[in-house]
Amino acid sequence: MKRDWNVSLFPRRGRIKRAPLTLASVLVITLSACGGGGNPADPPPPRLENSSVTTTGNPLVAQYSVTVSGAASVSVEYGTSTSYGSQTSSQVTPAGGGTVIILVAGMMQSTAYHMRADVSSASGVVNDTDHIFQTSAIPADQVPYAQVTIGSGQQPSPGLRLVSALSETFALDSTGDVLWYYKIPGAQDPFYLTKPMSNGHMLILVNFAGPPIDSTLREVDLAGNTIRELTQSDLAQKLTAAGYNINLVSIDHDVLILPNGHWLFIVSDSRTFTDLPGYPGQTVVQGNAVVDVDQNNNPTWVWDAFDHLDVNRHPMNFPDWTHANSLFFVPDDGSFLLSLRHQSWVLKIDYQTGVGPGDVVWKLGYQGDFTLQNSNSPSDWFFAEHDANIVSSNLTGSFQLALWDNGNDRVVDDAGDTCSPSGTPCYSTAAIFNVDETNMTASRAWSYQTPFSYWGGSVQLLANNNVLFDETAPSDIQGSRSIETTQQANPPIIWTLTTPLVEPMYRVKLIPSLYPQQP
């Protein structure tokens, strides 16, 4: 990429006092009523009493403070000119008026931005005067390393690419400009993934190598301030106090923000077994559980693979037995899907949004409960997969499931032979499967074969039916790669993002913006 990350500019600070609204005021009022005359019975428009724009701990994020005399909702327009072009989500003033603080994000480094607050009420819209904010350069030791290539004549899908890299998380536009990032200075490979929340915050799964080892779920605002946190040590105490017998190893790989505000996430746990077939003596087996916590971080429901699956089925990397890596919530029936990489299965769990028994409804994959159609080889199943997510409008019955098919230990024939460096080569695919849970059949609907990528990865179906996928560890380059392409035969490469080996990308997802969608 041709960016110069070392330009150093200084942000402008300031607080500007506003006089009460008069006919000569520089504030602009747009009345809701036609004709501009208004209704004498209408309440007076709220006065914008003062405002200021200041820096935050993130050089790409500004803090815009607005004090309003009455009840209103406030948002901020921003851009590199007074045409603005981008807008934050709205926030409501306290009852009767007060101060609203809005974090303005989605800006390039070392760039001057214009911004103004829009105060909306039943009486109309009051616009603040224009402020200028200068973003700073990202510190040299925190700069995301990323290079973007756009295919000749191609138009990438609009929006931001939210990258969950192991050393940090960042969002960039289609041209490669970093518009937001979060990094913990000094931490080594602390991240698994980042997910945007409906309140405009980010939920980040952080892994501290220790000592002591302590994985953490952390909700942060766009400036990087911690809002809520659940540490591994706190969770272990809460699970014990609630009577759950979980030998907690870590919080890892995936978390969902449920409609009721709960967090549903994967943990690794362990149990010790004696004289398992082929494993004499004691064997410490690492499995997975799924935990539901409420808004106060208290566990309300737990599912443990040790209680529902056969510990003696271990096609890959035993005693790391299940190695769960993704969750997908199905609101139609309150179930969730759980990807088990070391079983090469996607499970459907009877969760019923926290009151279900946790039974395994079905197992999708090689040697599971489904018949693979339109195939003459077990190799057409997925193996050691990541990021299983439903991509069709139907979520139950007959639907489409996307996943990153890593292909580790891919079974290549009916004799059970697997791919290997000395035999049939391993390969990976971005894949979409047709799944019919009524007739218990499955088939590949679309595939894009890539060089073998032995871990990580994600697949996302975009609104225009293009596919965005992430290869965390492709064997043909020293680093990670994300690609946008179409679903046609021999599809063109529309957009490519590459990062070096020091910045492996665990997942890459397209988001419309850093702000929740406006109603």
C-alpha positions as a printed Julia matrix, in Angstrom:
519×3 Matrix{Float64}:
   0.0     0.0     0.0
   1.26    3.47   -0.75
   0.33    5.05    2.65
   2.86    7.09    4.6
   1.95    6.23    8.2
   4.61    8.46    9.77
   3.16   11.91    9.04
   2.67   13.69   12.38
   0.05   16.44   12.66
  -1.45   18.0    15.78
  -5.15   17.9    16.63
  -7.01   21.09   17.23
  -8.74   21.46   20.55
 -11.27   24.02   21.74
 -14.53   24.78   23.42
 -16.89   27.31   21.82
 -19.62   29.04   23.82
 -22.96   29.49   22.08
 -25.26   32.45   22.68
 -29.02   31.85   23.0
 -30.76   31.48   19.68
 -31.73   34.76   18.0
 -32.71   35.81   14.51
 -29.1    36.81   13.97
 -27.73   33.54   15.25
 -25.44   31.48   13.04
 -27.45   28.42   14.0
 -29.89   27.24   11.34
 -33.41   26.1    12.18
 -35.4    23.88    9.86
 -39.05   23.87   10.98
 -41.11   20.72   10.58
 -44.26   22.64    9.59
 -44.75   23.77    6.02
 -44.64   27.49    5.26
 -42.23   28.26    8.13
 -44.85   30.08   10.2
 -45.1    27.48   12.9
 -47.88   26.88   15.39
 -48.03   29.06   18.51
 -48.86   25.92   20.51
 -45.66   24.18   19.42
 -42.92   24.02   22.08
 -39.96   26.32   21.45
 -37.03   24.66   19.72
 -34.27   23.48   22.05
 -31.35   25.85   22.38
 -27.88   24.55   21.63
 -26.12   26.19   24.54
 -22.52   25.17   23.92
 -20.4    22.58   22.17
 -16.8    21.45   21.92
 -14.67   18.95   20.04
 -11.67   17.35   21.73
  -9.24   14.52   21.17
  -9.5    11.01   22.67
  -7.01    8.25   23.34
  -7.49    7.09   19.76
  -5.89    9.42   17.17
  -8.67    8.64   14.68
 -11.56    9.41   17.05
 -12.93   12.79   18.19
 -15.18   13.53   21.17
 -18.01   15.93   20.34
 -19.84   17.37   23.39
 -23.14   19.21   22.99
 -25.27   20.85   25.71
 -28.93   21.34   24.75
 -31.62   23.19   26.72
 -34.45   20.76   25.99
 -35.29   17.22   25.0
 -33.8    16.3    21.63
 -31.75   13.73   19.75
 -28.25   14.6    18.6
 -26.05   13.24   15.81
 -22.88   14.54   14.17
 -22.21   15.05   10.48
 -18.56   14.87    9.43
 -16.35   14.83    6.37
 -13.32   16.45    4.75
 -15.43   19.41    3.6
 -18.53   21.24    4.75
 -20.55   18.9     2.55
 -19.81   16.34    5.31
 -21.16   13.05    3.87
 -20.87   10.79    6.94
 -22.98   10.75   10.07
 -22.88    9.17   13.51
 -25.78    7.44   15.19
 -28.19    9.61   17.21
 -28.17    9.98   20.97
 -30.99   11.34   23.12
 -30.42   14.13   25.61
 -31.23   13.58   29.29
 -34.82   14.38   30.26
 -35.36   18.1    30.0
 -32.06   18.63   28.23
 -28.41   18.31   29.12
 -25.08   17.27   27.67
 -24.61   14.58   25.04
 -21.17   13.17   24.21
 -20.73   11.56   20.8
 -17.6     9.77   19.59
 -16.89   10.59   15.96
 -14.99    7.79   14.2
 -14.37    6.57   10.69
 -11.72    9.16    9.78
  -8.34    8.82    8.09
  -5.19    9.62   10.02
  -3.43   12.98    9.72
  -6.43   14.63    8.04
  -8.54   17.72    8.78
 -12.26   16.99    9.17
 -15.26   19.3     9.34
 -18.02   18.28   11.73
 -21.21   19.74   13.16
 -23.91   18.5    15.5
 -27.55   18.24   14.36
 -30.06   18.63   17.18
 -33.49   17.25   16.28
 -36.76   17.78   18.13
 -40.46   18.09   17.39
 -39.81   21.73   16.54
 -37.25   21.02   13.85
 -33.51   20.68   13.47
 -30.87   22.98   14.95
 -27.41   22.78   13.36
 -24.3    23.65   15.28
 -21.6    25.72   13.58
 -18.8    23.9    11.85
 -15.87   22.58   13.87
 -12.56   21.47   12.4
 -10.83   18.46   13.91
  -7.38   17.26   12.92
  -6.75   13.54   13.29
  -3.23   12.46   14.24
  -0.94    9.78   12.85
  -1.24    6.27   14.23
   1.78    5.59   16.48
   4.47    3.66   14.62
   4.28    0.67   16.97
   0.49    0.4    16.47
   0.18    0.76   12.69
  -1.8    -2.07   11.03
   0.16   -3.61    8.17
  -2.25   -4.03    5.27
  -2.08   -3.84    1.5
  -5.14   -3.59   -0.76
  -5.39   -4.47   -4.45
  -8.5    -3.77   -6.53
  -9.0    -5.88   -9.65
  -8.82   -4.07  -12.98
 -12.22   -2.57  -13.77
 -13.73   -3.95  -10.55
 -15.82   -2.12   -7.96
 -15.51   -3.43   -4.38
 -18.65   -3.6    -2.26
 -19.26   -0.42   -0.24
 -18.59   -0.41    3.48
 -15.72   -1.09    5.86
 -13.75   -4.29    6.3
 -13.52   -5.1    10.01
 -10.36   -7.15   10.47
  -9.88   -9.36   13.51
  -6.11   -9.83   13.46
  -4.23  -11.55   16.23
  -2.15   -8.5    17.12
  -4.93   -5.89   16.86
  -8.32   -5.16   15.36
  -8.91   -2.51   12.69
 -11.38   -1.31   10.06
 -10.37   -0.06    6.64
 -12.18    1.19    3.57
 -12.03   -0.48    0.18
  -8.94    1.53   -0.83
  -6.95    0.46    2.24
  -7.21    3.54    4.46
  -7.4     2.53    8.13
 -10.4     4.34    9.66
 -10.46    2.74   13.12
  -8.26    0.49   15.19
  -7.84   -0.89   18.69
  -4.59   -2.24   20.05
  -3.21   -3.05   23.47
   0.38   -1.79   23.47
   2.87   -4.4    24.6
   0.46   -7.33   24.4
   1.5   -10.24   22.19
  -1.14  -11.69   19.85
  -3.99  -10.9    22.28
  -7.01  -10.96   19.96
  -9.33  -13.56   18.54
 -12.12  -11.46   17.09
 -14.11   -8.22   17.23
 -17.84   -7.82   16.73
 -19.82   -4.56   16.39
 -22.63   -4.07   18.91
 -26.02   -2.43   18.43
 -25.07    0.36   20.86
 -22.13    1.4    18.68
 -19.5    -0.29   20.83
 -17.21   -3.17   19.91
 -17.1    -6.53   21.71
 -13.57   -7.89   21.63
 -12.25  -11.28   22.69
  -8.85  -10.6    24.24
  -6.31  -13.25   25.2
  -3.5   -12.33   27.59
  -0.66  -14.84   27.58
   0.18  -14.01   31.18
   1.33  -14.9    33.64
  -1.31  -15.35   34.75
  -3.13  -16.5    31.61
  -6.45  -14.69   31.48
  -8.72  -14.47   28.44
 -11.29  -11.69   28.54
 -14.48  -10.49   26.88
 -14.19   -6.72   26.66
 -16.77   -4.2    25.48
 -15.1    -0.96   24.37
 -16.39    2.28   22.89
 -14.93    3.63   19.66
 -12.27    5.58   21.57
 -11.09    2.33   23.18
 -12.49    2.96   26.66
 -13.53   -0.24   28.45
 -17.28   -0.26   29.16
 -17.79   -3.81   30.4
 -15.46   -6.74   30.95
 -15.64  -10.4    31.87
 -12.33  -12.07   32.67
 -11.6   -15.77   32.69
 -10.83  -15.73   36.41
 -14.1   -13.94   37.23
 -16.07  -16.33   35.04
 -14.49  -19.36   36.73
 -15.6   -18.07   40.13
 -19.12  -17.31   38.88
 -19.49  -20.75   37.28
 -18.44  -22.45   40.51
 -20.76  -20.29   42.59
 -23.65  -21.14   40.25
 -22.97  -24.88   40.62
 -21.53  -25.59   37.16
 -18.75  -28.19   37.04
 -16.53  -26.58   34.41
 -12.74  -26.84   34.6
 -12.23  -23.61   32.68
  -9.17  -23.36   30.43
  -9.99  -20.18   28.45
 -12.66  -18.02   26.85
 -11.96  -18.32   23.14
 -12.86  -18.12   19.46
 -16.39  -16.67   19.35
 -19.08  -14.71   21.16
 -22.62  -13.68   20.22
 -24.58  -10.66   21.43
 -28.13  -11.98   21.83
 -31.34   -9.96   21.38
 -31.98  -10.11   25.15
 -28.6    -8.52   25.88
 -26.94  -11.73   27.03
 -23.54  -12.85   25.75
 -23.27  -16.42   24.46
 -19.7   -17.59   24.01
 -17.33  -20.52   23.68
 -15.0   -21.64   26.44
 -12.43  -24.42   26.51
 -12.6   -26.83   29.43
 -10.93  -30.13   30.34
 -11.64  -33.49   31.96
  -9.28  -36.29   32.92
 -10.05  -39.8    31.64
  -8.5   -43.14   32.54
  -7.66  -45.88   30.01
  -9.46  -44.53   27.0
  -9.2   -46.92   24.01
  -5.71  -46.44   22.61
  -4.71  -44.11   25.46
  -3.65  -46.11   28.53
  -3.38  -44.36   31.85
  -4.69  -40.88   32.47
  -5.41  -38.49   29.61
  -6.37  -34.86   30.08
  -8.85  -34.14   27.28
  -9.62  -30.57   26.23
 -13.17  -29.97   25.05
 -15.56  -27.05   24.82
 -18.54  -25.6    26.59
 -20.9   -22.78   25.61
 -21.84  -20.27   28.31
 -24.71  -17.76   28.46
 -24.21  -14.78   30.8
 -26.64  -11.97   31.57
 -25.89   -8.23   31.57
 -24.28   -8.6    35.01
 -21.92  -11.34   33.74
 -23.75  -14.03   35.72
 -23.98  -17.44   33.98
 -27.56  -18.49   33.29
 -27.11  -21.53   30.99
 -24.22  -23.85   30.12
 -23.75  -26.55   27.48
 -20.75  -28.9    27.72
 -19.58  -31.17   24.88
 -18.43  -33.76   27.43
 -22.08  -34.31   28.38
 -23.37  -34.74   24.82
 -20.67  -36.22   22.54
 -18.53  -39.37   22.41
 -15.02  -38.6    23.66
 -13.75  -41.63   21.72
 -14.51  -40.02   18.35
 -11.44  -37.95   17.63
 -10.49  -37.72   13.95
  -8.01  -34.88   14.47
  -5.45  -33.66   17.03
  -6.65  -35.58   20.1
  -6.57  -34.87   23.07
  -7.55  -31.38   21.78
 -10.86  -33.09   21.23
 -13.46  -30.67   19.82
 -11.81  -27.25   19.25
 -15.01  -25.23   18.79
 -14.53  -22.01   16.84
 -17.85  -20.39   15.85
 -21.42  -19.8    16.99
 -24.52  -18.77   15.05
 -27.85  -17.97   16.74
 -31.07  -19.1    15.04
 -33.87  -16.85   16.34
 -36.6   -18.84   14.55
 -36.36  -21.67   17.07
 -33.9   -20.26   19.61
 -31.22  -22.81   18.74
 -27.58  -22.16   17.88
 -25.04  -23.71   15.53
 -21.64  -24.68   16.91
 -18.64  -25.41   14.66
 -16.32  -28.13   16.02
 -13.11  -27.97   13.99
 -11.53  -31.17   15.31
 -14.71  -33.15   14.7
 -15.32  -31.59   11.24
 -18.91  -31.13   12.35
 -21.38  -28.29   12.69
 -23.87  -29.05   15.47
 -27.34  -27.67   16.0
 -28.04  -27.31   19.75
 -31.49  -27.14   21.36
 -30.88  -23.94   23.29
 -34.34  -22.28   23.2
 -32.73  -18.94   24.06
 -31.53  -20.14   27.43
 -34.2   -22.58   28.59
 -33.53  -25.58   26.31
 -32.1   -28.95   27.38
 -29.0   -28.61   25.18
 -29.66  -31.74   23.14
 -27.75  -32.13   19.88
 -30.47  -31.81   17.22
 -28.13  -32.86   14.39
 -24.53  -33.14   13.31
 -23.63  -31.81    9.84
 -20.47  -33.13    8.22
 -18.53  -36.3     7.45
 -19.94  -39.26    9.43
 -22.71  -37.02   10.74
 -26.48  -37.2    10.33
 -26.79  -35.88    6.76
 -26.45  -37.52    3.35
 -24.17  -35.62    0.97
 -25.83  -35.33   -2.43
 -24.34  -34.75   -5.9
 -21.01  -36.17   -4.77
 -18.95  -39.26   -5.41
 -16.35  -38.6    -2.73
 -16.31  -37.8     0.99
 -13.78  -35.08    0.11
 -16.75  -32.89   -0.88
 -17.61  -32.5     2.79
 -15.89  -29.76    4.78
 -13.01  -30.55    7.14
 -11.52  -28.62   10.1
 -13.86  -25.74    9.26
 -14.23  -22.21   10.63
 -17.0   -19.59   10.79
 -20.15  -21.61   10.02
 -22.99  -19.12    9.42
 -26.39  -19.26    7.73
 -26.54  -16.93    4.72
 -30.07  -17.48    3.37
 -33.31  -15.76    4.38
 -34.53  -19.13    5.64
 -32.84  -20.07    8.89
 -34.57  -23.41    9.45
 -35.92  -26.19    7.22
 -34.09  -25.66    3.95
 -31.3   -23.08    4.13
 -27.78  -22.23    2.98
 -24.76  -22.44    5.25
 -21.44  -20.72    4.5
 -18.14  -21.72    6.09
 -14.4   -21.71    5.58
 -13.42  -25.29    4.76
  -9.77  -25.47    5.87
  -9.36  -29.06    4.67
  -7.04  -30.44    7.37
  -7.12  -34.26    7.29
  -9.63  -34.15    4.43
 -10.96  -37.65    3.81
 -10.32  -38.3     0.12
 -11.84  -41.76   -0.47
 -14.22  -44.33    0.96
 -11.31  -46.16    2.59
 -10.85  -43.2     4.92
  -7.49  -42.05    3.51
  -6.74  -38.4     4.21
  -4.85  -35.68    2.37
  -1.19  -35.27    3.25
   2.07  -33.78    1.92
   3.12  -37.22    0.67
  -0.23  -38.21   -0.82
  -3.28  -36.36   -2.09
  -2.53  -32.67   -1.44
  -4.68  -30.79    1.04
  -6.57  -27.71   -0.11
  -9.08  -25.24    1.32
 -12.38  -23.89    0.01
 -14.71  -21.01    0.64
 -17.98  -22.93    0.58
 -21.74  -22.5     0.68
 -23.8   -25.64    1.35
 -27.48  -26.33    0.75
 -28.85  -27.91    3.93
 -32.24  -29.59    4.24
 -32.84  -30.47    7.87
 -36.21  -32.02    7.06
 -34.89  -34.62    4.62
 -31.42  -34.62    6.24
 -29.54  -33.96    3.0
 -26.77  -31.53    2.11
 -24.88  -30.52   -1.02
 -22.3   -27.97   -2.11
 -24.04  -24.96   -3.66
 -20.85  -22.99   -4.36
 -17.12  -23.43   -3.8
 -13.96  -21.49   -4.41
 -10.85  -23.63   -4.03
  -7.69  -22.03   -2.65
  -4.23  -23.17   -1.55
  -4.29  -25.02    1.75
  -4.84  -22.68    4.72
  -4.33  -24.8     7.8
  -6.07  -22.61   10.42
  -8.42  -19.64   10.83
 -10.61  -18.15    8.14
 -14.1   -16.82    7.49
 -16.74  -16.58    4.76
 -19.41  -13.88    4.36
 -22.15  -13.62    1.75
 -22.58   -9.93    0.88
 -25.82   -8.1     0.05
 -24.97   -8.14   -3.7
 -24.34  -11.93   -3.53
 -20.59  -11.47   -3.75
 -18.53  -13.49   -1.29
 -15.87  -12.1     1.05
 -13.56  -14.72    2.52
 -10.44  -14.73    4.65
  -7.48  -17.1     4.37
  -5.63  -16.83    7.68
  -2.64  -18.99    6.74
  -2.54  -19.72    2.98
   0.39  -21.92    2.04
   1.38  -19.87   -1.03
   2.23  -16.6     0.78
   3.9   -15.54    4.03
   0.89  -13.9     5.59
  -2.91  -13.69    5.42
  -5.22  -12.85    2.55
  -8.84  -11.73    2.2
 -10.65  -11.78   -1.15
 -13.97  -10.49   -2.49
 -15.26  -12.36   -5.5
 -18.51  -13.35   -7.22
 -20.3   -16.71   -7.24
 -20.0   -17.23  -10.99
 -17.8   -19.91  -12.56
 -14.13  -18.81  -12.73
 -15.03  -15.62  -10.83
 -12.96  -12.44  -11.04
 -10.98  -11.24   -8.04
 -12.65   -7.95   -7.13
 -10.69   -6.94   -4.05
  -7.75   -8.39   -2.13
  -6.31   -7.54    1.27
  -3.0    -9.04    2.36
  -1.21   -8.75    5.7
   2.24  -10.06    6.64
   2.99  -13.04    8.82
   3.23  -10.81   11.92
  -0.41   -9.71   11.43
  -2.45  -12.89   10.77
  -6.14  -12.14   10.13
  -8.45  -14.49   12.01
 -11.65  -13.1    10.45
 -12.57  -10.34    8.01
 -16.15   -9.06    7.83
 -17.8    -6.29    5.79
 -19.8    -3.82    7.9
 -21.77   -0.81    6.55
 -20.05    1.63    8.91
 -18.77    1.94   12.46
 -22.25    3.04   13.55
 -25.45    1.0    13.9
 -27.87    1.43   11.04
 -30.17    4.42   11.33
 -33.87    3.5    11.78
